[in-house]
Amino acid sequence: MTSIQVYPAIDMKGGKCVRLYQGDYEQETIYGDSPYDMAKKFADEGATWIHLVDLDGAKDGEKIHANEVIRIAKELPVSVQIGGGIRSKVDVQFYLENGVNRVIIGSLAIAQPELVADLIEEFGGDRIVIGLDAKDGMVATHGWLETSSQSAVEVGQYFASKGAKHVIFTDIATDGTLQGPNLAANKELAEATGLSVIVSGGISSLEDLGEVARLAKDTTVSGVITGKALYNNRFTLTEALQEVTKW
């Protein structure tokens, strides 16, 4: 049995590593001046994947931190997934042709689902990841500033039918709060779609990671993203990687 994948998160805003509280751009904490240095630290601690988010890009709809992303992808011995500001096929191609392993599609999946289905067909379900960010089960878009009329389960089922394999599910209410992940919502999404679900939001402790690892034994949950807990020294990445191998 393979253990779940742990994805240390680096959220980039203004060229720095930050974390937001519940997606609020006015409530940020800066944790480092260099996304590359942070990624290198994670790689040195045993990370095999890095989860990158271009927060400025998510809000403004363009690739603001592309240079940092590509440097990490090309120079460090890790796989990279990037989300934020990816609004076209050109954006997707740019990243995939420059060393990035997976591109996360969020707002575009709601605004132009047919286009995203075409991207999955062209680039493959392993490289196009659907990013579902939900408030009370409804999908939010554009840096979480807008809420759509579609549920996470409905959107997940649609893209599963179009060949998607992976979905990152973020419960906005728990994100950056260190209050524990919304396990019930992740379980529901996994069971309703059969997609490989990467849990995001609320991880606060090694116990939380263990809960996700246990959930993964009985569902298609496959990974977990952790950011604030690492930056607040709740645990180290090395400890996190050890924890998920126990289950």
Helices and strands as residue ranges (DSSP letters): E 5-13, E 16-21, E 24-32, H 35-44, E 49-54, H 55-60, H 66-75, E 79-83, H 89-96, E 102-105, H 107-111, H 113-123, E 128-135, E 138-141, E 146-151, H 152-161, E 166-171, H 183-193, E 196-200, H 206-218, E 221-226, H 228-231, H 237-244
